[in-house]
Amino acid sequence: MPGIVSVPHGWPGKANVNLLTDMDVRDPITGYPDFKALLCKIEAI
């Protein structure tokens, strides 16, 4: 789908997609980290 970035999980070591997310962003009700829907910026390297 246009505008959607999907990143598979389960890779070991430095390939861990959770290293790209902010652990301080929490759901205000549950306090659970928000990992399902995050904004991202894609740049050519």
mmCIF file as Biopython writes it, N, C-alpha, C and O atoms, coordinates in Angstrom:
data_model
#
loop_
_atom_site.group_PDB
_atom_site.id
_atom_site.type_symbol
_atom_site.label_atom_id
_atom_site.label_alt_id
_atom_site.label_comp_id
_atom_site.label_asym_id
_atom_site.label_entity_id
_atom_site.label_seq_id
_atom_site.pdbx_PDB_ins_code
_atom_site.Cartn_x
_atom_site.Cartn_y
_atom_site.Cartn_z
_atom_site.occupancy
_atom_site.B_iso_or_equiv
_atom_site.auth_seq_id
_atom_site.auth_asym_id
_atom_site.pdbx_PDB_model_num
ATOM 1   N N  . MET A ? 1  ? 0.834  -1.178  0.000  1.0 0.0 1  A 1 
ATOM 2   C CA . MET A ? 1  ? 0.000  0.000   0.000  1.0 0.0 1  A 1 
ATOM 3   C C  . MET A ? 1  ? 0.883  1.246   0.000  1.0 0.0 1  A 1 
ATOM 4   O O  . MET A ? 1  ? 1.885  1.287   0.714  1.0 0.0 1  A 1 
ATOM 5   N N  . PRO A ? 2  ? 0.537  2.235   -0.766 1.0 0.0 2  A 1 
ATOM 6   C CA . PRO A ? 2  ? 1.297  3.491   -0.740 1.0 0.0 2  A 1 
ATOM 7   C C  . PRO A ? 2  ? 1.208  4.155   0.637  1.0 0.0 2  A 1 
ATOM 8   O O  . PRO A ? 2  ? 0.143  4.193   1.254  1.0 0.0 2  A 1 
ATOM 9   N N  . GLY A ? 3  ? 2.328  4.669   1.097  1.0 0.0 3  A 1 
ATOM 10  C CA . GLY A ? 3  ? 2.348  5.361   2.382  1.0 0.0 3  A 1 
ATOM 11  C C  . GLY A ? 3  ? 2.518  4.462   3.589  1.0 0.0 3  A 1 
ATOM 12  O O  . GLY A ? 3  ? 2.495  4.941   4.723  1.0 0.0 3  A 1 
ATOM 13  N N  . ILE A ? 4  ? 2.690  3.156   3.366  1.0 0.0 4  A 1 
ATOM 14  C CA . ILE A ? 4  ? 2.836  2.204   4.468  1.0 0.0 4  A 1 
ATOM 15  C C  . ILE A ? 4  ? 4.242  1.622   4.450  1.0 0.0 4  A 1 
ATOM 16  O O  . ILE A ? 4  ? 4.744  1.235   3.395  1.0 0.0 4  A 1 
ATOM 17  N N  . VAL A ? 5  ? 4.874  1.559   5.607  1.0 0.0 5  A 1 
ATOM 18  C CA . VAL A ? 5  ? 6.176  0.909   5.753  1.0 0.0 5  A 1 
ATOM 19  C C  . VAL A ? 5  ? 5.973  -0.275  6.686  1.0 0.0 5  A 1 
ATOM 20  O O  . VAL A ? 5  ? 5.491  -0.111  7.807  1.0 0.0 5  A 1 
ATOM 21  N N  . SER A ? 6  ? 6.334  -1.452  6.233  1.0 0.0 6  A 1 
ATOM 22  C CA . SER A ? 6  ? 6.217  -2.660  7.049  1.0 0.0 6  A 1 
ATOM 23  C C  . SER A ? 6  ? 7.612  -3.196  7.320  1.0 0.0 6  A 1 
ATOM 24  O O  . SER A ? 6  ? 8.400  -3.390  6.395  1.0 0.0 6  A 1 
ATOM 25  N N  . VAL A ? 7  ? 7.914  -3.434  8.582  1.0 0.0 7  A 1 
ATOM 26  C CA . VAL A ? 7  ? 9.231  -3.927  8.963  1.0 0.0 7  A 1 
ATOM 27  C C  . VAL A ? 7  ? 9.046  -5.254  9.694  1.0 0.0 7  A 1 
ATOM 28  O O  . VAL A ? 7  ? 8.420  -5.289  10.753 1.0 0.0 7  A 1 
ATOM 29  N N  . PRO A ? 8  ? 9.579  -6.343  9.147  1.0 0.0 8  A 1 
ATOM 30  C CA . PRO A ? 8  ? 9.456  -7.621  9.843  1.0 0.0 8  A 1 
ATOM 31  C C  . PRO A ? 8  ? 10.241 -7.614  11.149 1.0 0.0 8  A 1 
ATOM 32  O O  . PRO A ? 8  ? 11.255 -6.927  11.272 1.0 0.0 8  A 1 
ATOM 33  N N  . HIS A ? 9  ? 9.766  -8.378  12.111 1.0 0.0 9  A 1 
ATOM 34  C CA . HIS A ? 9  ? 10.451 -8.440  13.403 1.0 0.0 9  A 1 
ATOM 35  C C  . HIS A ? 9  ? 11.074 -9.825  13.596 1.0 0.0 9  A 1 
ATOM 36  O O  . HIS A ? 9  ? 10.849 -10.735 12.799 1.0 0.0 9  A 1 
ATOM 37  N N  . GLY A ? 10 ? 11.833 -9.962  14.630 1.0 0.0 10 A 1 
ATOM 38  C CA . GLY A ? 10 ? 12.402 -11.251 14.978 1.0 0.0 10 A 1 
ATOM 39  C C  . GLY A ? 10 ? 13.848 -11.444 14.548 1.0 0.0 10 A 1 
ATOM 40  O O  . GLY A ? 10 ? 14.392 -12.539 14.693 1.0 0.0 10 A 1 
ATOM 41  N N  . TRP A ? 11 ? 14.474 -10.405 14.023 1.0 0.0 11 A 1 
ATOM 42  C CA . TRP A ? 11 ? 15.874 -10.517 13.621 1.0 0.0 11 A 1 
ATOM 43  C C  . TRP A ? 11 ? 16.759 -10.326 14.843 1.0 0.0 11 A 1 
ATOM 44  O O  . TRP A ? 11 ? 16.443 -9.497  15.696 1.0 0.0 11 A 1 
ATOM 45  N N  . PRO A ? 12 ? 17.852 -11.065 14.955 1.0 0.0 12 A 1 
ATOM 46  C CA . PRO A ? 12 ? 18.709 -10.974 16.138 1.0 0.0 12 A 1 
ATOM 47  C C  . PRO A ? 12 ? 19.713 -9.821  16.073 1.0 0.0 12 A 1 
ATOM 48  O O  . PRO A ? 12 ? 19.964 -9.253  15.010 1.0 0.0 12 A 1 
ATOM 49  N N  . GLY A ? 13 ? 20.270 -9.496  17.218 1.0 0.0 13 A 1 
ATOM 50  C CA . GLY A ? 13 ? 21.378 -8.541  17.292 1.0 0.0 13 A 1 
ATOM 51  C C  . GLY A ? 13 ? 21.036 -7.138  16.858 1.0 0.0 13 A 1 
ATOM 52  O O  . GLY A ? 13 ? 19.986 -6.613  17.229 1.0 0.0 13 A 1 
ATOM 53  N N  . LYS A ? 14 ? 21.911 -6.515  16.070 1.0 0.0 14 A 1 
ATOM 54  C CA . LYS A ? 14 ? 21.754 -5.127  15.660 1.0 0.0 14 A 1 
ATOM 55  C C  . LYS A ? 14 ? 20.676 -4.935  14.603 1.0 0.0 14 A 1 
ATOM 56  O O  . LYS A ? 14 ? 20.370 -3.797  14.246 1.0 0.0 14 A 1 
ATOM 57  N N  . ALA A ? 15 ? 20.094 -6.012  14.093 1.0 0.0 15 A 1 
ATOM 58  C CA . ALA A ? 15 ? 19.014 -5.912  13.115 1.0 0.0 15 A 1 
ATOM 59  C C  . ALA A ? 15 ? 17.651 -5.783  13.800 1.0 0.0 15 A 1 
ATOM 60  O O  . ALA A ? 15 ? 16.622 -5.860  13.128 1.0 0.0 15 A 1 
ATOM 61  N N  . ASN A ? 16 ? 17.622 -5.593  15.097 1.0 0.0 16 A 1 
ATOM 62  C CA . ASN A ? 16 ? 16.400 -5.488  15.882 1.0 0.0 16 A 1 
ATOM 63  C C  . ASN A ? 16 ? 15.673 -4.183  15.554 1.0 0.0 16 A 1 
ATOM 64  O O  . ASN A ? 16 ? 16.192 -3.099  15.820 1.0 0.0 16 A 1 
ATOM 65  N N  . VAL A ? 17 ? 14.474 -4.285  14.978 1.0 0.0 17 A 1 
ATOM 66  C CA . VAL A ? 17 ? 13.714 -3.096  14.584 1.0 0.0 17 A 1 
ATOM 67  C C  . VAL A ? 17 ? 13.327 -2.246  15.793 1.0 0.0 17 A 1 
ATOM 68  O O  . VAL A ? 17 ? 13.082 -1.049  15.642 1.0 0.0 17 A 1 
ATOM 69  N N  . ASN A ? 18 ? 13.267 -2.832  16.980 1.0 0.0 18 A 1 
ATOM 70  C CA . ASN A ? 18 ? 12.934 -2.061  18.178 1.0 0.0 18 A 1 
ATOM 71  C C  . ASN A ? 18 ? 14.007 -1.034  18.515 1.0 0.0 18 A 1 
ATOM 72  O O  . ASN A ? 18 ? 13.745 -0.099  19.272 1.0 0.0 18 A 1 
ATOM 73  N N  . LEU A ? 19 ? 15.210 -1.188  17.968 1.0 0.0 19 A 1 
ATOM 74  C CA . LEU A ? 19 ? 16.263 -0.198  18.187 1.0 0.0 19 A 1 
ATOM 75  C C  . LEU A ? 19 ? 15.945 1.118   17.483 1.0 0.0 19 A 1 
ATOM 76  O O  . LEU A ? 19 ? 16.556 2.142   17.788 1.0 0.0 19 A 1 
ATOM 77  N N  . LEU A ? 20 ? 14.997 1.103   16.546 1.0 0.0 20 A 1 
ATOM 78  C CA . LEU A ? 20 ? 14.615 2.306   15.807 1.0 0.0 20 A 1 
ATOM 79  C C  . LEU A ? 20 ? 13.501 3.089   16.487 1.0 0.0 20 A 1 
ATOM 80  O O  . LEU A ? 20 ? 13.204 4.212   16.080 1.0 0.0 20 A 1 
ATOM 81  N N  . THR A ? 21 ? 12.885 2.525   17.507 1.0 0.0 21 A 1 
ATOM 82  C CA . THR A ? 21 ? 11.727 3.153   18.132 1.0 0.0 21 A 1 
ATOM 83  C C  . THR A ? 21 ? 12.106 3.840   19.437 1.0 0.0 21 A 1 
ATOM 84  O O  . THR A ? 21 ? 13.124 3.520   20.050 1.0 0.0 21 A 1 
ATOM 85  N N  . ASP A ? 22 ? 11.281 4.779   19.847 1.0 0.0 22 A 1 
ATOM 86  C CA . ASP A ? 22 ? 11.481 5.534   21.081 1.0 0.0 22 A 1 
ATOM 87  C C  . ASP A ? 22 ? 10.792 4.804   22.230 1.0 0.0 22 A 1 
ATOM 88  O O  . ASP A ? 22 ? 9.564  4.719   22.257 1.0 0.0 22 A 1 
ATOM 89  N N  . MET A ? 23 ? 11.547 4.286   23.157 1.0 0.0 23 A 1 
ATOM 90  C CA . MET A ? 23 ? 10.980 3.538   24.278 1.0 0.0 23 A 1 
ATOM 91  C C  . MET A ? 23 ? 10.221 4.432   25.256 1.0 0.0 23 A 1 
ATOM 92  O O  . MET A ? 23 ? 9.504  3.924   26.117 1.0 0.0 23 A 1 
ATOM 93  N N  . ASP A ? 24 ? 10.365 5.753   25.140 1.0 0.0 24 A 1 
ATOM 94  C CA . ASP A ? 24 ? 9.680  6.667   26.048 1.0 0.0 24 A 1 
ATOM 95  C C  . ASP A ? 24 ? 8.266  7.003   25.596 1.0 0.0 24 A 1 
ATOM 96  O O  . ASP A ? 24 ? 7.507  7.599   26.361 1.0 0.0 24 A 1 
ATOM 97  N N  . VAL A ? 25 ? 7.890  6.632   24.364 1.0 0.0 25 A 1 
ATOM 98  C CA . VAL A ? 25 ? 6.530  6.880   23.876 1.0 0.0 25 A 1 
ATOM 99  C C  . VAL A ? 25 ? 5.640  5.772   24.429 1.0 0.0 25 A 1 
ATOM 100 O O  . VAL A ? 25 ? 5.807  4.599   24.094 1.0 0.0 25 A 1 
ATOM 101 N N  . ARG A ? 26 ? 4.696  6.157   25.277 1.0 0.0 26 A 1 
ATOM 102 C CA . ARG A ? 26 ? 3.830  5.183   25.953 1.0 0.0 26 A 1 
ATOM 103 C C  . ARG A ? 26 ? 2.363  5.546   25.762 1.0 0.0 26 A 1 
ATOM 104 O O  . ARG A ? 26 ? 2.005  6.717   25.640 1.0 0.0 26 A 1 
ATOM 105 N N  . ASP A ? 27 ? 1.524  4.515   25.740 1.0 0.0 27 A 1 
ATOM 106 C CA . ASP A ? 27 ? 0.085  4.724   25.716 1.0 0.0 27 A 1 
ATOM 107 C C  . ASP A ? 27 ? -0.317 5.397   27.024 1.0 0.0 27 A 1 
ATOM 108 O O  . ASP A ? 27 ? 0.069  4.926   28.094 1.0 0.0 27 A 1 
ATOM 109 N N  . PRO A ? 28 ? -1.092 6.500   26.966 1.0 0.0 28 A 1 
ATOM 110 C CA . PRO A ? 28 ? -1.420 7.229   28.192 1.0 0.0 28 A 1 
ATOM 111 C C  . PRO A ? 28 ? -2.301 6.443   29.163 1.0 0.0 28 A 1 
ATOM 112 O O  . PRO A ? 28 ? -2.301 6.736   30.358 1.0 0.0 28 A 1 
ATOM 113 N N  . ILE A ? 29 ? -3.041 5.463   28.682 1.0 0.0 29 A 1 
ATOM 114 C CA . ILE A ? 29 ? -3.936 4.701   29.562 1.0 0.0 29 A 1 
ATOM 115 C C  . ILE A ? 29 ? -3.235 3.482   30.152 1.0 0.0 29 A 1 
ATOM 116 O O  . ILE A ? 29 ? -3.272 3.263   31.363 1.0 0.0 29 A 1 
ATOM 117 N N  . THR A ? 30 ? -2.593 2.688   29.289 1.0 0.0 30 A 1 
ATOM 118 C CA . THR A ? 30 ? -1.996 1.434   29.750 1.0 0.0 30 A 1 
ATOM 119 C C  . THR A ? 30 ? -0.530 1.555   30.134 1.0 0.0 30 A 1 
ATOM 120 O O  . THR A ? 30 ? -0.018 0.732   30.892 1.0 0.0 30 A 1 
ATOM 121 N N  . GLY A ? 31 ? 0.158  2.586   29.612 1.0 0.0 31 A 1 
ATOM 122 C CA . GLY A ? 31 ? 1.584  2.715   29.853 1.0 0.0 31 A 1 
ATOM 123 C C  . GLY A ? 31 ? 2.423  1.792   28.990 1.0 0.0 31 A 1 
ATOM 124 O O  . GLY A ? 31 ? 3.644  1.730   29.139 1.0 0.0 31 A 1 
ATOM 125 N N  . TYR A ? 32 ? 1.761  1.064   28.073 1.0 0.0 32 A 1 
ATOM 126 C CA . TYR A ? 32 ? 2.461  0.112   27.206 1.0 0.0 32 A 1 
ATOM 127 C C  . TYR A ? 32 ? 3.170  0.853   26.077 1.0 0.0 32 A 1 
ATOM 128 O O  . TYR A ? 32 ? 2.613  1.810   25.538 1.0 0.0 32 A 1 
ATOM 129 N N  . PRO A ? 33 ? 4.381  0.441   25.702 1.0 0.0 33 A 1 
ATOM 130 C CA . PRO A ? 33 ? 5.088  1.098   24.592 1.0 0.0 33 A 1 
ATOM 131 C C  . PRO A ? 33 ? 4.287  1.021   23.295 1.0 0.0 33 A 1 
ATOM 132 O O  . PRO A ? 33 ? 3.645  0.008   23.016 1.0 0.0 33 A 1 
ATOM 133 N N  . ASP A ? 34 ? 4.325  2.076   22.517 1.0 0.0 34 A 1 
ATOM 134 C CA . ASP A ? 34 ? 3.568  2.164   21.267 1.0 0.0 34 A 1 
ATOM 135 C C  . ASP A ? 34 ? 4.428  1.639   20.119 1.0 0.0 34 A 1 
ATOM 136 O O  . ASP A ? 34 ? 5.250  2.372   19.570 1.0 0.0 34 A 1 
ATOM 137 N N  . PHE A ? 35 ? 4.237  0.365   19.755 1.0 0.0 35 A 1 
ATOM 138 C CA . PHE A ? 35 ? 5.032  -0.246  18.696 1.0 0.0 35 A 1 
ATOM 139 C C  . PHE A ? 35 ? 4.227  -0.541  17.436 1.0 0.0 35 A 1 
ATOM 140 O O  . PHE A ? 35 ? 4.813  -0.923  16.423 1.0 0.0 35 A 1 
ATOM 141 N N  . LYS A ? 36 ? 2.926  -0.381  17.459 1.0 0.0 36 A 1 
ATOM 142 C CA . LYS A ? 36 ? 2.085  -0.782  16.328 1.0 0.0 36 A 1 
ATOM 143 C C  . LYS A ? 36 ? 2.031  0.242   15.208 1.0 0.0 36 A 1 
ATOM 144 O O  . LYS A ? 36 ? 2.045  -0.133  14.036 1.0 0.0 36 A 1 
ATOM 145 N N  . ALA A ? 37 ? 1.971  1.501   15.531 1.0 0.0 37 A 1 
ATOM 146 C CA . ALA A ? 37 ? 1.827  2.538   14.505 1.0 0.0 37 A 1 
ATOM 147 C C  . ALA A ? 37 ? 2.720  3.718   14.863 1.0 0.0 37 A 1 
ATOM 148 O O  . ALA A ? 37 ? 2.427  4.472   15.791 1.0 0.0 37 A 1 
ATOM 149 N N  . LEU A ? 38 ? 3.801  3.870   14.127 1.0 0.0 38 A 1 
ATOM 150 C CA . LEU A ? 38 ? 4.751  4.942   14.386 1.0 0.0 38 A 1 
ATOM 151 C C  . LEU A ? 38 ? 4.997  5.726   13.111 1.0 0.0 38 A 1 
ATOM 152 O O  . LEU A ? 38 ? 5.025  5.148   12.024 1.0 0.0 38 A 1 
ATOM 153 N N  . LEU A ? 39 ? 5.175  7.030   13.230 1.0 0.0 39 A 1 
ATOM 154 C CA . LEU A ? 39 ? 5.533  7.845   12.075 1.0 0.0 39 A 1 
ATOM 155 C C  . LEU A ? 39 ? 6.993  7.606   11.740 1.0 0.0 39 A 1 
ATOM 156 O O  . LEU A ? 39 ? 7.812  7.359   12.625 1.0 0.0 39 A 1 
ATOM 157 N N  . CYS A ? 40 ? 7.314  7.682   10.458 1.0 0.0 40 A 1 
ATOM 158 C CA . CYS A ? 40 ? 8.713  7.528   10.066 1.0 0.0 40 A 1 
ATOM 159 C C  . CYS A ? 40 ? 9.035  8.446   8.896  1.0 0.0 40 A 1 
ATOM 160 O O  . CYS A ? 40 ? 8.146  8.915   8.185  1.0 0.0 40 A 1 
ATOM 161 N N  . LYS A ? 41 ? 10.310 8.686   8.719  1.0 0.0 41 A 1 
ATOM 162 C CA . LYS A ? 41 ? 10.800 9.503   7.611  1.0 0.0 41 A 1 
ATOM 163 C C  . LYS A ? 41 ? 11.773 8.641   6.816  1.0 0.0 41 A 1 
ATOM 164 O O  . LYS A ? 41 ? 12.716 8.087   7.380  1.0 0.0 41 A 1 
ATOM 165 N N  . ILE A ? 42 ? 11.550 8.526   5.517  1.0 0.0 42 A 1 
ATOM 166 C CA . ILE A ? 42 ? 12.394 7.717   4.644  1.0 0.0 42 A 1 
ATOM 167 C C  . ILE A ? 42 ? 13.290 8.642   3.833  1.0 0.0 42 A 1 
ATOM 168 O O  . ILE A ? 42 ? 12.809 9.582   3.200  1.0 0.0 42 A 1 
ATOM 169 N N  . GLU A ? 43 ? 14.583 8.376   3.850  1.0 0.0 43 A 1 
ATOM 170 C CA . GLU A ? 43 ? 15.541 9.187   3.099  1.0 0.0 43 A 1 
ATOM 171 C C  . GLU A ? 43 ? 16.449 8.286   2.281  1.0 0.0 43 A 1 
ATOM 172 O O  . GLU A ? 43 ? 16.818 7.197   2.721  1.0 0.0 43 A 1 
ATOM 173 N N  . ALA A ? 44 ? 16.806 8.742   1.096  1.0 0.0 44 A 1 
ATOM 174 C CA . ALA A ? 44 ? 17.773 8.008   0.277  1.0 0.0 44 A 1 
ATOM 175 C C  . ALA A ? 44 ? 19.162 8.158   0.880  1.0 0.0 44 A 1 
ATOM 176 O O  . ALA A ? 44 ? 19.508 9.216   1.404  1.0 0.0 44 A 1 
ATOM 177 N N  . ILE A ? 45 ? 19.949 7.101   0.803  1.0 0.0 45 A 1 
ATOM 178 C CA . ILE A ? 45 ? 21.325 7.185   1.309  1.0 0.0 45 A 1 
ATOM 179 C C  . ILE A ? 45 ? 22.309 6.929   0.182  1.0 0.0 45 A 1 
ATOM 180 O O  . ILE A ? 45 ? 23.520 6.955   0.402  1.0 0.0 45 A 1 
#
